[in-house]
Amino acid sequence: MLIITIYNILMMLIQLFTWALLLYCVMSMLVGFRILDPGNRLVYNVVIFLGRIVEPVLNPVRSILPQFGALDLSPLAVLLGLQYLVVPVLNRLVFASLHGSF
């Protein structure tokens, strides 16, 4: 079934984005606390690569959320939005299309 294949691909992309976002948050904290050296070429490349993936999603959310000093809640808002809005809507759409009540 084409719908199930598309659903599986979308769910896999959501999971990959979730892991990329979590890894970006952890690595940016480790770089910020100087546990990881940003002068290291590998660390720099990984942080830049992850930033290019997640920053286009985080920037619009940052402009909506109020600022809490140095605390950035946009990754949390994106993760909650994915898990409590996007995934249930996707599940409902696939369920409705498979059972004909679309």
Phi and psi in degrees as GROMACS dihedral restraints (atoms count N, CA, C in turn):
[ dihedral_restraints ]
;  ai    aj    ak    al  type     phi  dphi    fc
    3     4     5     6     1   -67.7    20    10
    4     5     6     7     1   -36.6    20    10
    6     7     8     9     1   -65.1    20    10
    7     8     9    10     1   -41.4    20    10
    9    10    11    12     1   -68.0    20    10
   10    11    12    13     1   -37.3    20    10
   12    13    14    15     1   -64.7    20    10
   13    14    15    16     1   -44.5    20    10
   15    16    17    18     1   -64.1    20    10
   16    17    18    19     1   -41.4    20    10
   18    19    20    21     1   -60.1    20    10
   19    20    21    22     1   -45.6    20    10
   21    22    23    24     1   -63.3    20    10
   22    23    24    25     1   -40.0    20    10
   24    25    26    27     1   -65.3    20    10
   25    26    27    28     1   -44.5    20    10
   27    28    29    30     1   -63.5    20    10
   28    29    30    31     1   -41.5    20    10
   30    31    32    33     1   -65.6    20    10
   31    32    33    34     1   -38.0    20    10
   33    34    35    36     1   -65.8    20    10
   34    35    36    37     1   -39.5    20    10
   36    37    38    39     1   -66.1    20    10
   37    38    39    40     1   -37.5    20    10
   39    40    41    42     1   -64.5    20    10
   40    41    42    43     1   -42.0    20    10
   42    43    44    45     1   -65.1    20    10
   43    44    45    46     1   -42.8    20    10
   45    46    47    48     1   -63.1    20    10
   46    47    48    49     1   -41.1    20    10
   48    49    50    51     1   -65.5    20    10
   49    50    51    52     1   -39.4    20    10
   51    52    53    54     1   -60.7    20    10
   52    53    54    55     1   -46.5    20    10
   54    55    56    57     1   -66.3    20    10
   55    56    57    58     1   -38.2    20    10
   57    58    59    60     1   -63.9    20    10
   58    59    60    61     1   -40.6    20    10
   60    61    62    63     1   -65.5    20    10
   61    62    63    64     1   -44.6    20    10
   63    64    65    66     1   -63.8    20    10
   64    65    66    67     1   -42.6    20    10
   66    67    68    69     1   -65.7    20    10
   67    68    69    70     1   -38.3    20    10
   69    70    71    72     1   -63.5    20    10
   70    71    72    73     1   -42.2    20    10
   72    73    74    75     1   -63.8    20    10
   73    74    75    76     1   -45.4    20    10
   75    76    77    78     1   -65.5    20    10
   76    77    78    79     1   -45.5    20    10
   78    79    80    81     1   -67.1    20    10
   79    80    81    82     1   -37.1    20    10
   81    82    83    84     1   -67.9    20    10
   82    83    84    85     1   -33.7    20    10
   84    85    86    87     1   -67.8    20    10
   85    86    87    88     1   -42.5    20    10
   87    88    89    90     1   -65.2    20    10
   88    89    90    91     1   -36.6    20    10
   90    91    92    93     1   -70.0    20    10
   91    92    93    94     1   -40.4    20    10
   93    94    95    96     1   -63.9    20    10
   94    95    96    97     1   -34.7    20    10
   96    97    98    99     1   -89.2    20    10
   97    98    99   100     1     6.8    20    10
   99   100   101   102     1    61.6    20    10
  100   101   102   103     1    27.4    20    10
  102   103   104   105     1   -79.1    20    10
  103   104   105   106     1   -39.8    20    10
  105   106   107   108     1  -103.0    20    10
  106   107   108   109     1   140.3    20    10
  108   109   110   111     1   -87.1    20    10
  109   110   111   112     1   117.0    20    10
  111   112   113   114     1   -69.2    20    10
  112   113   114   115     1   -13.0    20    10
  114   115   116   117     1   -76.2    20    10
  115   116   117   118     1   -16.9    20    10
  117   118   119   120     1   -68.9    20    10
  118   119   120   121     1   128.2    20    10
  120   121   122   123     1   -61.9    20    10
  121   122   123   124     1   -40.7    20    10
  123   124   125   126     1   -65.8    20    10
  124   125   126   127     1   -46.7    20    10
  126   127   128   129     1   -60.8    20    10
  127   128   129   130     1   -45.9    20    10
  129   130   131   132     1   -59.0    20    10
  130   131   132   133     1   -46.7    20    10
  132   133   134   135     1   -65.1    20    10
  133   134   135   136     1   -39.5    20    10
  135   136   137   138     1   -66.9    20    10
  136   137   138   139     1   -44.3    20    10
  138   139   140   141     1   -65.3    20    10
  139   140   141   142     1   -41.6    20    10
  141   142   143   144     1   -65.3    20    10
  142   143   144   145     1   -43.2    20    10
  144   145   146   147     1   -61.9    20    10
  145   146   147   148     1   -47.4    20    10
  147   148   149   150     1   -65.9    20    10
  148   149   150   151     1   -37.1    20    10
  150   151   152   153     1   -62.7    20    10
  151   152   153   154     1   -37.8    20    10
  153   154   155   156     1   -68.2    20    10
  154   155   156   157     1   -24.1    20    10
  156   157   158   159     1   -82.4    20    10
  157   158   159   160     1   -46.0    20    10
  159   160   161   162     1   -95.7    20    10
  160   161   162   163     1   -26.1    20    10
  162   163   164   165     1   -62.3    20    10
  163   164   165   166     1   -36.9    20    10
  165   166   167   168     1   -61.3    20    10
  166   167   168   169     1   -24.0    20    10
  168   169   170   171     1   -87.8    20    10
  169   170   171   172     1   -36.5    20    10
  171   172   173   174     1   -74.0    20    10
  172   173   174   175     1   -35.2    20    10
  174   175   176   177     1   -59.8    20    10
  175   176   177   178     1   -46.8    20    10
  177   178   179   180     1   -63.7    20    10
  178   179   180   181     1   -33.8    20    10
  180   181   182   183     1   -69.0    20    10
  181   182   183   184     1   -37.8    20    10
  183   184   185   186     1   -62.1    20    10
  184   185   186   187     1   -34.6    20    10
  186   187   188   189     1   -73.0    20    10
  187   188   189   190     1   -21.4    20    10
  189   190   191   192     1   -87.2    20    10
  190   191   192   193     1   -42.9    20    10
  192   193   194   195     1   -73.2    20    10
  193   194   195   196     1   146.9    20    10
  195   196   197   198     1   -71.2    20    10
  196   197   198   199     1   155.2    20    10
  198   199   200   201     1   -85.9    20    10
  199   200   201   202     1   138.2    20    10
  201   202   203   204     1  -118.1    20    10
  202   203   204   205     1    51.3    20    10
  204   205   206   207     1    71.5    20    10
  205   206   207   208     1  -126.4    20    10
  207   208   209   210     1   -87.0    20    10
  208   209   210   211     1    -2.5    20    10
  210   211   212   213     1   -85.7    20    10
  211   212   213   214     1   122.0    20    10
  213   214   215   216     1  -104.7    20    10
  214   215   216   217     1   111.7    20    10
  216   217   218   219     1   -96.7    20    10
  217   218   219   220     1     3.8    20    10
  219   220   221   222     1   -64.8    20    10
  220   221   222   223     1   -37.9    20    10
  222   223   224   225     1   -61.9    20    10
  223   224   225   226     1   -38.4    20    10
  225   226   227   228     1   -64.0    20    10
  226   227   228   229     1   -43.1    20    10
  228   229   230   231     1   -63.7    20    10
  229   230   231   232     1   -39.5    20    10
  231   232   233   234     1   -67.4    20    10
  232   233   234   235     1   -44.0    20    10
  234   235   236   237     1   -63.0    20    10
  235   236   237   238     1   -43.3    20    10
  237   238   239   240     1   -64.9    20    10
  238   239   240   241     1   -40.2    20    10
  240   241   242   243     1   -62.6    20    10
  241   242   243   244     1   -41.2    20    10
  243   244   245   246     1   -64.4    20    10
  244   245   246   247     1   -47.4    20    10
  246   247   248   249     1   -76.9    20    10
  247   248   249   250     1   -29.2    20    10
  249   250   251   252     1  -110.9    20    10
  250   251   252   253     1    -6.6    20    10
  252   253   254   255     1  -120.5    20    10
  253   254   255   256     1   -56.2    20    10
  255   256   257   258     1   -69.7    20    10
  256   257   258   259     1   -50.1    20    10
  258   259   260   261     1   -64.1    20    10
  259   260   261   262     1   -45.8    20    10
  261   262   263   264     1   -63.5    20    10
  262   263   264   265     1   -37.8    20    10
  264   265   266   267     1   -65.3    20    10
  265   266   267   268     1   -41.7    20    10
  267   268   269   270     1   -63.4    20    10
  268   269   270   271     1   -42.6    20    10
  270   271   272   273     1   -62.1    20    10
  271   272   273   274     1   -43.4    20    10
  273   274   275   276     1   -65.5    20    10
  274   275   276   277     1   -40.5    20    10
  276   277   278   279     1   -63.4    20    10
  277   278   279   280     1   -43.1    20    10
  279   280   281   282     1   -67.8    20    10
  280   281   282   283     1   -42.4    20    10
  282   283   284   285     1   -62.7    20    10
  283   284   285   286     1   -43.5    20    10
  285   286   287   288     1   -66.7    20    10
  286   287   288   289     1   -38.6    20    10
  288   289   290   291     1   -72.4    20    10
  289   290   291   292     1   -30.7    20    10
  291   292   293   294     1   -76.8    20    10
  292   293   294   295     1   -28.6    20    10
  294   295   296   297     1  -101.3    20    10
  295   296   297   298     1     7.0    20    10
  297   298   299   300     1    77.6    20    10
  298   299   300   301     1     7.1    20    10
  300   301   302   303     1  -100.6    20    10
  301   302   303   304     1    34.2    20    10
